[in-house]
C-alpha cells in the first residue's frame, strides 16, 4: 500500500489511518510506503504528534516493510506508481521494484 498527502493536519492523517485499521485494511497489506507529505507540519499544541509518530503507531505493529519520504506525492519530481501490479519493496534500501509490466 502507498499513500501521500498535501496540506493535511497530522491529526487528520491519524484519523484516516485509524479508519483503515478499523476497516481491516491495514491488517491485509504486505508493505506500506508513505510518500511525501507536503506542508504537513505537526500541530502547535503541547504533545502534538509528528507524522513519524503517527505512522509508527499505526504501521509498526504489523511488522511489515515500511518507510516514508519516497518520491511519491504532490512534488515537482515524482515517481509514478502504477496501480494493480505486483511490486517488491525494500524498506531498508527505500526501493520499489516493479515485478510485472505496467503497460498492457
DSSP file (Angstrom, degrees, kcal/mol; ACC not computed):
  #  RESIDUE AA STRUCTURE BP1 BP2  ACC     N-H-->O    O-->H-N    N-H-->O    O-->H-N    TCO  KAPPA ALPHA  PHI   PSI    X-CA   Y-CA   Z-CA
    1    1 A X              0   0    0      0, 0.0    32,-2.4     0, 0.0     2,-0.4   0.000 360.0 360.0 360.0 139.7    0.0    0.0    0.0
    2    2 A X  E     +a   33   0A   0     30,-0.2     2,-0.3    32,-0.1    32,-0.2  -0.982 360.0 161.9-133.4 151.0    1.2    3.5   -0.7
    3    3 A X  E     +a   34   0A   0     30,-2.0    32,-3.2    -2,-0.4     2,-0.3  -0.961   8.5 177.6-154.6 167.4   -0.2    6.9    0.2
    4    4 A X  E     -     0   0A   0     -2,-0.3     2,-0.3    30,-0.2    33,-0.2  -0.933   9.3-160.6-159.9 174.6    0.8   10.5    0.4
    5    5 A X  E     -a   37   0A   0     31,-1.3    33,-1.4    -2,-0.3     2,-0.4  -0.978   9.0-141.8-158.6 170.7   -0.9   13.8    1.2
    6    6 A X  E    S-a   38   0A   0     -2,-0.3    33,-0.2    31,-0.2     3,-0.1  -0.999  77.5  -6.4-143.3 138.1   -0.6   17.6    0.9
    7    7 A X  S    S+     0   0    0     31,-3.4     2,-0.4    -2,-0.4    33,-0.2   0.875  89.8 145.4  44.3  50.4   -1.5   20.4    3.4
    8    8 A X        -     0   0    0     30,-0.3    -1,-0.2    -3,-0.0     2,-0.1  -0.947  52.3-119.5-117.8 134.5   -3.1   17.9    5.8
    9    9 A X    >>  -     0   0    0     -2,-0.4     4,-1.5     1,-0.1     3,-0.9  -0.449  24.0-124.2 -68.3 143.9   -3.0   18.2    9.5
   10   10 A X  H 3> S+     0   0    0     31,-0.7     4,-2.5     1,-0.3     5,-0.2   0.865 110.1  59.3 -60.6 -37.6   -1.3   15.3   11.3
   11   11 A X  H 3> S+     0   0    0      1,-0.2     4,-1.9     2,-0.2    -1,-0.3   0.836 104.3  52.1 -62.0 -29.7   -4.4   14.6   13.4
   12   12 A X  H <> S+     0   0    0     -3,-0.9     4,-2.4     2,-0.2    -1,-0.2   0.870 107.7  50.1 -74.3 -36.0   -6.3   14.1   10.2
   13   13 A X  H  X S+     0   0    0     -4,-1.5     4,-2.5     2,-0.2     5,-0.2   0.899 110.0  52.4 -64.6 -40.2   -3.8   11.6    8.8
   14   14 A X  H  X S+     0   0    0     -4,-2.5     4,-2.2     1,-0.2    -2,-0.2   0.918 109.9  48.4 -58.2 -44.7   -4.0    9.8   12.2
   15   15 A X  H  X S+     0   0    0     -4,-1.9     4,-2.2     2,-0.2    -2,-0.2   0.897 110.4  50.7 -64.7 -41.4   -7.8    9.7   11.8
   16   16 A X  H  X S+     0   0    0     -4,-2.4     4,-2.0     2,-0.2    -2,-0.2   0.919 112.5  45.9 -63.9 -43.6   -7.5    8.3    8.2
   17   17 A X  H  X S+     0   0    0     -4,-2.5     4,-2.3     1,-0.2    -1,-0.2   0.862 109.9  55.0 -68.2 -34.7   -5.1    5.6    9.3
   18   18 A X  H  X S+     0   0    0     -4,-2.2     4,-2.8    -5,-0.2    -1,-0.2   0.916 107.6  50.0 -61.8 -42.5   -7.4    4.7   12.2
   19   19 A X  H  X S+     0   0    0     -4,-2.2     4,-1.8     2,-0.2     6,-0.2   0.909 110.5  49.3 -62.7 -42.3  -10.3    4.3    9.8
   20   20 A X  H  <>S+     0   0    0     -4,-2.0     5,-2.0     2,-0.2     6,-0.9   0.885 112.7  48.3 -63.8 -38.0   -8.2    2.0    7.6
   21   21 A X  H ><5S+     0   0    0     -4,-2.3     3,-1.5     1,-0.2    -2,-0.2   0.939 111.6  48.2 -67.0 -46.6   -7.2    0.0   10.6
   22   22 A X  H 3<5S+     0   0    0     -4,-2.8    -1,-0.2     1,-0.3    -2,-0.2   0.806 109.2  54.3 -64.8 -29.1  -10.7   -0.3   11.9
   23   23 A X  T 3<5S-     0   0    0     -4,-1.8    -1,-0.3    -5,-0.2    -2,-0.2   0.514 116.3-116.2 -81.5  -4.9  -11.9   -1.4    8.5
   24   24 A X  T < 5S+     0   0    0     -3,-1.5     4,-0.4    -4,-0.3    -3,-0.2   0.531  81.8 120.8  84.5   5.7   -9.3   -4.2    8.4
   25   25 A X  S > <S+     0   0    0     -5,-2.0     3,-1.6    -6,-0.2     4,-0.4   0.940  70.5  50.4 -69.8 -47.7   -7.4   -2.8    5.5
   26   26 A X  G >  S+     0   0    0     -6,-0.9     3,-0.8     1,-0.3    -1,-0.2   0.801 103.2  61.2 -63.5 -28.1   -4.0   -2.3    7.3
   27   27 A X  G 3  S+     0   0    0     -7,-0.3    -1,-0.3     1,-0.2    -2,-0.2   0.667 104.7  50.1 -71.0 -15.3   -4.2   -5.9    8.5
   28   28 A X  G <  S+     0   0    0     -3,-1.6    -1,-0.2    -4,-0.4     2,-0.2   0.445  87.5 100.1-103.7  -1.8   -4.2   -7.2    4.9
   29   29 A X    <   -     0   0    0     -3,-0.8     3,-0.1    -4,-0.4    -3,-0.0  -0.558  55.1-155.8 -90.3 152.8   -1.3   -5.3    3.4
   30   30 A X  S    S+     0   0    0      1,-0.3    35,-0.7    -2,-0.2     2,-0.3   0.516  77.4   3.5-100.6  -7.8    2.2   -6.7    2.9
   31   31 A X  E     - b   0  65A   0     33,-0.2     2,-0.4     2,-0.0    -1,-0.3  -0.966  62.3-143.6-169.7 160.5    4.1   -3.4    2.9
   32   32 A X  E     - b   0  66A   0     33,-2.4    35,-1.6    -2,-0.3     2,-0.4  -0.990  11.5-178.7-142.0 128.9    3.5    0.3    3.4
   33   33 A X  E     -ab   2  67A   0    -32,-2.4   -30,-2.0    -2,-0.4     2,-0.6  -0.992   7.7-165.7-127.1 125.2    5.0    3.3    1.8
   34   34 A X  E     -ab   3  68A   0     33,-2.3    35,-2.2    -2,-0.4    36,-0.7  -0.955  15.6-160.0-108.1 117.4    4.1    6.9    2.7
   35   35 A X  E     -     0   0A   0    -32,-3.2    34,-1.3    -2,-0.6     2,-0.3   0.522  46.5 -36.8 -69.5-139.7    5.4    9.3    0.1
   36   36 A X  E     -     0   0A   0     36,-3.3   -31,-1.3    33,-0.2     2,-0.7  -0.680  44.1-153.4 -88.9 141.1    5.9   13.0    0.7
   37   37 A X  E >   -a    5   0A   0     -2,-0.3     3,-0.9   -33,-0.2     2,-0.3  -0.823  20.7-154.7-112.2  88.6    3.6   14.9    2.9
   38   38 A X  E 3  S-a    6   0A   0    -33,-1.4   -31,-3.4    -2,-0.7   -30,-0.3  -0.478  72.6  -4.5 -71.6 125.8    3.9   18.4    1.5
   39   39 A X  T 3  S+     0   0    0     -2,-0.3    -1,-0.3   -33,-0.2     2,-0.2   0.937  89.8 137.5  57.2  52.9    3.1   21.1    4.0
   40   40 A X    <   +     0   0    0     -3,-0.9    11,-0.2   -33,-0.2    -1,-0.1  -0.566  25.7 170.4-124.2  65.4    2.0   18.7    6.8
   41   41 A X        -     0   0    0     -2,-0.2   -31,-0.7     1,-0.1     3,-0.1  -0.347  39.6 -97.9 -75.1 158.8    3.6   20.1   10.0
   42   42 A X        -     0   0    0      1,-0.1     8,-0.1   -33,-0.1    -1,-0.1  -0.288  52.0 -85.6 -66.7 162.4    2.7   18.8   13.4
   43   43 A X        -     0   0    0      6,-0.5     5,-0.1     1,-0.1    -1,-0.1  -0.139  31.5-124.2 -62.8 166.3    0.1   20.7   15.4
   44   44 A X  S    S+     0   0    0     -3,-0.1    -1,-0.1     2,-0.1     3,-0.1   0.588  77.2  99.2 -92.1 -11.0    1.2   23.6   17.5
   45   45 A X  S >  S-     0   0    0      1,-0.1     3,-1.7     2,-0.1     2,-0.1  -0.321  88.1 -84.1 -76.5 159.5   -0.2   22.4   20.8
   46   46 A X  T 3  S+     0   0    0      1,-0.3    -1,-0.1    -2,-0.0    -2,-0.1  -0.384 115.6  17.0 -60.4 133.2    1.8   20.7   23.5
   47   47 A X  T 3  S+     0   0    0      1,-0.2    -1,-0.3    -2,-0.1    -2,-0.1   0.558  84.0 161.2  81.5   8.4    2.1   17.0   22.9
   48   48 A X    <   -     0   0    0     -3,-1.7    -1,-0.2    -5,-0.1     2,-0.2  -0.377  38.2-120.7 -63.4 139.5    1.1   17.2   19.2
   49   49 A X        -     0   0    0      1,-0.1    -6,-0.5    -2,-0.1     2,-0.2  -0.475  17.0-134.9 -80.7 150.8    2.2   14.1   17.3
   50   50 A X     >  -     0   0    0     -2,-0.2     4,-2.1    -8,-0.1     5,-0.2  -0.532  30.3-105.4 -91.9 168.7    4.5   14.2   14.3
   51   51 A X  H  > S+     0   0    0    -11,-0.2     4,-2.7     1,-0.2     5,-0.3   0.897 123.8  55.3 -60.1 -39.8    3.9   12.3   11.1
   52   52 A X  H  > S+     0   0    0      1,-0.2     4,-2.4     2,-0.2    -1,-0.2   0.901 106.4  50.8 -60.8 -41.2    6.6    9.9   12.2
   53   53 A X  H  > S+     0   0    0      2,-0.2     4,-2.3     1,-0.2    -1,-0.2   0.927 112.0  46.8 -60.4 -45.9    4.8    9.3   15.5
   54   54 A X  H  X S+     0   0    0     -4,-2.1     4,-2.0     2,-0.2     5,-0.2   0.927 114.1  45.9 -65.8 -46.3    1.5    8.6   13.7
   55   55 A X  H  X>S+     0   0    0     -4,-2.7     4,-2.8     1,-0.2     5,-0.7   0.905 112.4  51.9 -64.3 -40.1    3.0    6.2   11.2
   56   56 A X  H  X5S+     0   0    0     -4,-2.4     4,-0.9    -5,-0.3     5,-0.4   0.914 110.9  47.8 -60.7 -44.0    5.0    4.4   13.8
   57   57 A X  H  <5S+     0   0    0     -4,-2.3     4,-0.3    -5,-0.2    -1,-0.2   0.876 121.1  34.8 -65.9 -38.9    1.9    3.9   16.0
   58   58 A X  H  <5S+     0   0    0     -4,-2.0    -2,-0.2    -5,-0.2    -1,-0.2   0.835 128.2  28.7 -87.8 -33.9   -0.3    2.6   13.1
   59   59 A X  H ><5S+     0   0    0     -4,-2.8     3,-1.8    -5,-0.2     5,-0.5   0.856 102.8  69.0-101.5 -40.6    2.1    0.6   10.9
   60   60 A X  G ><<S+     0   0    0     -4,-0.9     3,-2.0    -5,-0.7    -3,-0.1   0.840  90.2  64.6 -53.4 -40.3    5.0   -0.8   13.1
   61   61 A X  G 3  S+     0   0    0     -5,-0.4    -1,-0.3    -4,-0.3    -2,-0.1   0.744  95.1  61.0 -58.8 -20.8    2.8   -3.3   15.0
   62   62 A X  G <  S-     0   0    0     -3,-1.8    -1,-0.3    -4,-0.1    -2,-0.2   0.646  97.7-138.8 -81.8 -13.6    2.1   -5.2   11.7
   63   63 A X    <   +     0   0    0     -3,-2.0     2,-0.2    -4,-0.4    -3,-0.1   0.804  52.8 139.9  63.8  30.2    5.8   -6.0   11.3
   64   64 A X        -     0   0    0     -5,-0.5    -1,-0.2     1,-0.1   -33,-0.2  -0.667  65.5 -86.3-101.8 158.8    5.7   -5.3    7.5
   65   65 A X  E     +b   31   0A   0    -35,-0.7   -33,-2.4    -2,-0.2     2,-0.3  -0.463  64.3 159.8 -61.7 131.9    8.3   -3.5    5.4
   66   66 A X  E     +b   32   0A   0    -35,-0.2     2,-0.3    -2,-0.2   -33,-0.2  -0.993  14.6 155.4-156.3 145.5    7.5    0.2    5.7
   67   67 A X  E     -b   33   0A   0    -35,-1.6   -33,-2.3    -2,-0.3     2,-0.3  -0.973  21.7-140.0-160.1 170.0    9.1    3.6    5.2
   68   68 A X  E     +b   34   0A   0     -2,-0.3   -33,-0.2   -35,-0.2   -32,-0.1  -0.896  66.8  53.5-132.0 161.7    8.2    7.2    4.4
   69   69 A X        +     0   0    0    -35,-2.2   -34,-0.2   -34,-1.3   -33,-0.2   0.537  62.9 147.9  96.0   8.6    9.6   10.0    2.3
   70   70 A X        -     0   0    0    -36,-0.7     2,-2.0    -3,-0.1    -1,-0.2  -0.197  67.1 -88.9 -70.6 170.5    9.9    8.4   -1.1
   71   71 A X  S    S+     0   0    0    -36,-0.1     8,-3.8     7,-0.1     2,-0.4  -0.201  90.3 114.3 -80.1  47.9    9.4   10.5   -4.3
   72   72 A X        +     0   0    0     -2,-2.0   -36,-3.3     6,-0.2     2,-0.3  -0.970  52.3  47.0-116.1 131.8    5.6    9.9   -4.4
   73   73 A X  S    S-     0   0    0     -2,-0.4     2,-2.0     6,-0.2   -36,-0.1  -0.893 101.9 -28.9 141.2-168.8    3.2   12.8   -3.9
   74   74 A X  S    S+     0   0    0    -38,-0.3     2,-0.3    -2,-0.3    -2,-0.1  -0.526  91.5 122.8 -84.3  70.8    2.4   16.3   -4.8
   75   75 A X  S    S-     0   0    0     -2,-2.0     3,-0.2     1,-0.1    -2,-0.1  -0.859  72.7-112.0-131.6 163.9    6.0   17.2   -5.6
   76   76 A X  S    S+     0   0    0     -2,-0.3     2,-0.7     1,-0.2    -1,-0.1   0.946 108.4  36.0 -65.0 -50.7    7.9   18.5   -8.6
   77   77 A X  S    S+     0   0    0     -3,-0.1     2,-0.3    -5,-0.0    -1,-0.2  -0.905  84.7 166.5-107.4 109.9   10.0   15.4   -9.3
   78   78 A X        -     0   0    0     -2,-0.7     2,-0.5    -3,-0.2    -6,-0.2  -0.888  38.7-125.2-129.0 154.4    7.9   12.3   -8.6
   79   79 A X        -     0   0    0     -8,-3.8     2,-0.5    -2,-0.3    -6,-0.2  -0.853  29.7-135.5 -92.7 125.7    7.9    8.6   -9.2
   80   80 A X        -     0   0    0     -2,-0.5     2,-0.6    -8,-0.1    -8,-0.1  -0.738  16.8-155.2 -85.7 124.4    4.7    7.5  -10.9
   81   81 A X        -     0   0    0     -2,-0.5     2,-0.1   -79,-0.0   -79,-0.0  -0.887   9.0-138.8-104.5 117.1    3.4    4.3   -9.3
   82   82 A X        -     0   0    0     -2,-0.6     3,-0.4     1,-0.1     2,-0.3  -0.468  20.1-128.9 -71.7 145.4    1.2    2.1  -11.4
   83   83 A X  S    S+     0   0    0      1,-0.2     3,-0.1    -2,-0.1    -1,-0.1  -0.717  78.8  23.5 -95.2 144.9   -1.8    0.6   -9.7
   84   84 A X  S    S+     0   0    0     -2,-0.3     2,-0.3     1,-0.3    -1,-0.2   0.587  91.2 108.3  85.6  12.1   -2.8   -3.1   -9.7
   85   85 A X  S    S-     0   0    0     -3,-0.4    -1,-0.3    15,-0.1     2,-0.3  -0.845  73.3 -99.3-118.3 160.6    0.6   -4.7  -10.4
   86   86 A X        +     0   0    0     -2,-0.3    13,-2.5    -3,-0.1    14,-0.6  -0.552  44.6 176.4 -75.9 136.8    2.9   -6.7   -8.2
   87   87 A X  E     -C   98   0B   0     -2,-0.3     2,-0.5    11,-0.2    11,-0.2  -0.921  24.7-138.8-134.2 162.4    5.9   -4.9   -6.7
   88   88 A X  E     -C   97   0B   0      9,-2.6     9,-2.9    -2,-0.3     2,-0.4  -0.991  20.1-163.1-120.5 129.3    8.7   -5.7   -4.3
   89   89 A X  E     -C   96   0B   0     -2,-0.5     2,-0.5     7,-0.2     7,-0.2  -0.907  11.5-161.6-115.5 144.9    9.7   -3.1   -1.8
   90   90 A X  E  >> -C   95   0B   0      5,-2.4     5,-1.9    -2,-0.4     4,-1.8  -0.932   4.0-172.1-121.5 103.1   12.8   -2.9    0.2
   91   91 A X  T  45S+     0   0    0     -2,-0.5    -1,-0.1     2,-0.2   -23,-0.1   0.809  84.4  54.6 -68.8 -29.9   12.3   -0.7    3.3
   92   92 A X  T  45S+     0   0    0      1,-0.2    -1,-0.2     2,-0.1    -2,-0.0   0.938 119.2  32.2 -68.8 -46.2   16.0   -0.7    4.2
   93   93 A X  T  45S-     0   0    0      2,-0.1    -2,-0.2     0, 0.0    -1,-0.2   0.650 105.4-128.4 -83.6 -15.6   17.1    0.4    0.8
   94   94 A X  T  <5 +     0   0    0     -4,-1.8     2,-0.3     1,-0.2    -3,-0.2   0.933  59.2 142.1  67.1  46.1   14.0    2.5    0.2
   95   95 A X  E   < -C   90   0B   0     -5,-1.9    -5,-2.4   -25,-0.1     2,-0.4  -0.890  42.8-157.3-126.0 153.4   13.3    1.0   -3.1
   96   96 A X  E     -C   89   0B   0     -2,-0.3     2,-0.5    -7,-0.2    -7,-0.2  -0.997  11.9-168.7-124.9 127.2   10.4   -0.1   -5.2
   97   97 A X  E     -C   88   0B   0     -9,-2.9    -9,-2.6    -2,-0.4     2,-0.4  -0.975  18.6-135.1-121.2 123.1   10.8   -2.8   -7.9
   98   98 A X  E     -C   87   0B   0     -2,-0.5   -11,-0.2   -11,-0.2     4,-0.1  -0.611  13.5-166.7 -75.0 128.6    8.1   -3.5  -10.4
   99   99 A X  S    S+     0   0    0    -13,-2.5     2,-0.3    -2,-0.4   -12,-0.2   0.481  70.6  26.1 -96.4  -5.2    7.6   -7.2  -10.9
  100  100 A X  S    S-     0   0    0    -14,-0.6     2,-0.1     0, 0.0   -15,-0.1  -0.961  98.1 -76.1-149.8 166.0    5.5   -7.0  -13.9
  101  101 A X        -     0   0    0     -2,-0.3    -2,-0.1     1,-0.1     3,-0.0  -0.352  25.8-154.3 -66.7 141.5    4.9   -4.6  -16.8
  102  102 A X  S    S+     0   0    0    -17,-0.1     2,-0.4    -2,-0.1    -1,-0.1   0.484  79.1  66.8 -91.5  -4.3    2.8   -1.5  -16.0
  103  103 A X              0   0    0      1,-0.1    -2,-0.1   -21,-0.1    -1,-0.0  -0.959 360.0 360.0-121.4 134.9    1.7   -1.3  -19.7
  104  104 A X              0   0    0     -2,-0.4    -1,-0.1    -3,-0.0    -3,-0.0   0.420 360.0 360.0 -95.0 360.0   -0.5   -3.7  -21.4
